[in-house]
Structure formats: C-alpha cells, structure tokens
Amino acid sequence: MNLRIDRIFFCAAHYLRGHGKCGRVHGHTYAIRDLKVFGNVGENGMIVDFGELKAVIKHHFDHKLIVPKEDEKKWRKALKDLDLPLDIVAIDGQPTAENIAKEIYKLLREYYPDCYFTFALYEGPNEGVYIG
Ligand SMILES: [Zn+2]
C-alpha cells in the first residue's frame, strides 16, 4: 500500500559556488510534490503519520541556510560573530535541488526505515527534480 501527500512547502536559502546568478545567497519556497510513501500499515492503522512526516521535513529544512559541508565551519563562525541563529543544514556537494532532494530522501529513510519514497522537489513553480 502507499499513501500520497500532494505538497509540503518549506523556505530555505542556498547558493551554488561558481554558478553565475545562483552563486549569490538567495532563497526559495521549496515544494515537495507528489510524495508517495510505500510501506505496510502499522498497528495504528497508518503507514506513516502525515503530520509527523511534515513536521520532520519542516524541522530539518524550514527557514534554514543549506550549505555545502566544506563551508559549514565558516558559516557557523560568521553567524556566531553576527549573533544570528545557527540554522544551517550542511549537505554533501553543492546545495542543488538534486542534492537537497537526496538529503530529504536520506532523512525520510532514517525516520522511516521500513518505508520507501518517491517525490519531486521544486525550487520554483516550474523547476524540479524527481527522486525515488
Ligand atoms: Zn536557488
């Protein structure tokens, strides 16, 4: 059996080193679209709890700065020096939609190891990647 969540939104900032326009720090309202969760129905009658799954994603990504792992230390120091909250997500590679989608997939598999997922991650209304 599978369940489907049409859209989950989160806001985050990122940048792509070496990329012209996207080399600047900027933000997106990311949309996870058409999330399908494949798994067995548990004793509670659910494959997963919709609200919990949304909260997991929001907790890890909403209103965060997504940076490549190699930049994490510098950002933490800069944000500490500026006395700003340290809401950073450090990921493998450039924080492209592709790599952010991989991080979300990894996160979901950590929280729900008995489930598998497919979804699209959109950075804007028209551009997205599919995973799973
Ligand atoms: Zn961007």
Residues whose N, C-alpha, C, O or C-beta is under 5 A from the ligand:
A	BS01	ZN	C22
